[in-house]
Amino acid sequence: MQTLFEYSKQYSGYHYDATQTDDDLIFKQKFSGNLEEELKHFSPKTGTGLNLDNLENRMQIQEWLNLGYNVSNHNNKDLVDERFPTLQKICSYFDFDHKQQWLTKQKTCQHLPYHHDVLTSSDLPIQEVTQRGWRCLVFLTDWHPGQFMIFGNTSIDKWKAGAVLAWPAIKYPHATANMSHHDAYRLRISGLITESLTNFLNDDEIIYV
């Protein structure tokens, strides 16, 4: 079976050239406030949540098997519900169509290999994801040495709680790892981008929540 990484290449539009720069990632401070207080309510869901009736999910599993990836090293996630009123408020600023939002926790020694996001859990056709699919991360804890992200050829680090990273979902191959001594919490918000969300991401205003 073809892996999801190889399948995604025909849709991503990424250059896959290690000498080039990446020019449409958004990485900026967007929120301030006490973003860690509610994290004590985090309760991880079990399993990967992958629907094996979905071909793209099966391709993802094939990719992990080929890489020898242990799925227990995958991030934990939780619903953003009434336990997290501040985090719900943050999510309300992201005006996606077909919006999905999760609270994620990457514990020490957890990691995700280099991969593409195709938003399979949204049940959107890949052609629509290619045209308008975006994903945003809101960092809820400060960066610590040993926490790593790479998007395309761009290393992401030294973030502060309240920073946002946003990208065209399927375009950028990326990987993350936490080899620090601290857990890393993020909001992961995805869907089809709208004009109002584009304006919000381009605005430099920092919002207190």
N, C-alpha and C positions, 0 to 999 in steps of 0.2 A: 504494500500500500504506500502511496505517496505521502510524504510528511506534510504537515501543515505549513512549515517554513517554505518548502519548495512550491507548494500550491499557492501560497500568498504572493510569491514573487511576480506572478503574472498580473496581479492586481495592484501591487503596492506603489509602483512608480518610483521606488527608491533606487539610487544609483549604484549601491553596493561597491563603491570605490573608496578604499581606505584613505586615499589622499585628498578626498573632497571634504568641504565643510557642509554643515547642515543649517539651513537658513529659515525654517518655519516652525521651529520649536518655540514655545512660549514658556518662560521661566521667570517669575517675578513674585514679589511680595504682594498679597491681595487682602489678607486678613490679619487682625491682631486681637489679643484678648487671652483669657485663660482657656486654652484649647485642650488642656490635659485633664481637667477636673472630671469630665464625664467618662474618661477612658477606663475607669475602675469598673464600669458596668459591662465591659466587653465580655462576651460569652461566645467562644468560637463554634461555628457550625462544623459538623463532621463530614468527612468525605470531600471529594473534589467538586461535587455539584455538576459534573459533566453528564449531559444526556447522551447516552451511547447510541440512541437512534439517529443522532445528528452525525453526518459523515465527517464534518470538519472536526468535531470532537474526537472521533475515532482516529483521524489523521494526527491530531495533537498527541494522543496517547502513543501512537506509533512513533512519533518524533521523540517522545520521552524515552521510550524503550530503546530506540536506536542510540540515544545519548547515554544510556545507563542512569537516567535521572530517577532518584528516589522520591516518589510523590509526597512522602512525609515531610520533605523539605519545602513544600509549597506553603505560601502565605496562608494564615488563618483569616477568616472573614466573618462579619456579623452584620445583621440588618441595622439600618439607621432608623430606629423607631423612637417611641416616646421616652425611652431611657436617655436619649441623646438630644435634648432640645436645642442646644447650641449648634451641634453638628447638623441637625435638620435645618436650622436657619442658614448655615453656610451652604448647604445643598440647594436651598431655594434660590440662590443667586445664579444657578447654572440652568439656563433656560434651554434645555435640550428637548427635541422631539424624541419620543420612545426612550425616555430617560431611565437609567438604572443607576442605583447608588449603593455602595457597600462601604463599611468600615473594615479596613484590613490591618492586620498586625503581622509584622515580619520579625520573628524572634531571632536571637543570636544563632548563627549557623544555618538559618534558612536562606534559600536562594531560588532564583528562577533562571534557567538557561536562556540564551539569546533566542527571541521568538517574535512573531507578529501577533497583534490583536486583530481578530476578525469579528469580534462582538457576537459570538455564536449564541450566547444566552439570550440575546435580544430577538432571535428568530427573524432578523432582517436579511433580505437577499444581499449577497456579497457585493453586487453591483451598487446597491444603495449605500452600503457601508463605504465602498470605495469613493463615492461621490461626496458624502456628507458625514461619514462616521468620524467622531472625535472622542478622545478620552482625556479626562483631567484628573490629576492627583492633587489633593490638598494635604500638605505635610502638617501633621498635628503635633509632632515632636521635633526638636532641633536635631540637626545632623551631628553625629559623633564619628570620629575617625574609625574606619573599618566598615562604614556603611557606603555602599557603592551602587551607582546606576550608570548605565551607558545607553544612549539612544542614538542609533546610527553610529557615527564616529564621535559623538559628543558625550563627554563625561559630565555627570550631574552630581554636585556635592555641595557641602557647606550651606545647605538650606536652613532656614529658620522656620519655626512653627508659623503657619499662616501663609507660607509660600505656595504658589500654584505652578504646576507643570502641565502643559497642554500640548497635544499633538494630533495630527490626522491619524486616526486609529490604526488603519492597516498599513500606513506608509512606513513607519519607523520600526525596524527590528530593534529590540532592546532586551536588556537583562538587568537583574537586580540581585544584590547579596547583602547580608548583614553579618559581618564578621567583627562587629563591635561588641561591647559588653552591655548594650542597651537595646531594648525593644524599640522598633520603629512603627509608628501608627500613621495611617494615611486614609483619607477619604478617596475612593475611586468612583468617579462619576462619568457616565458614558451615554452616548446616544447620537442623534443626528443634529449637527450644529445648526443654529439659527442666527439670524442677523443680530438679534439682541444679545445673544451669547458672545458673538464675535466682538461686538462693541464693548461688552463687559471685560473680556479678556484683554482688549487693547487699551482699556482705561487704566491709568496708573494710580487711581485713588486706592488707598488702603482703608478697609472697612473694619471698624471695631465691632466685635460681636460678644 
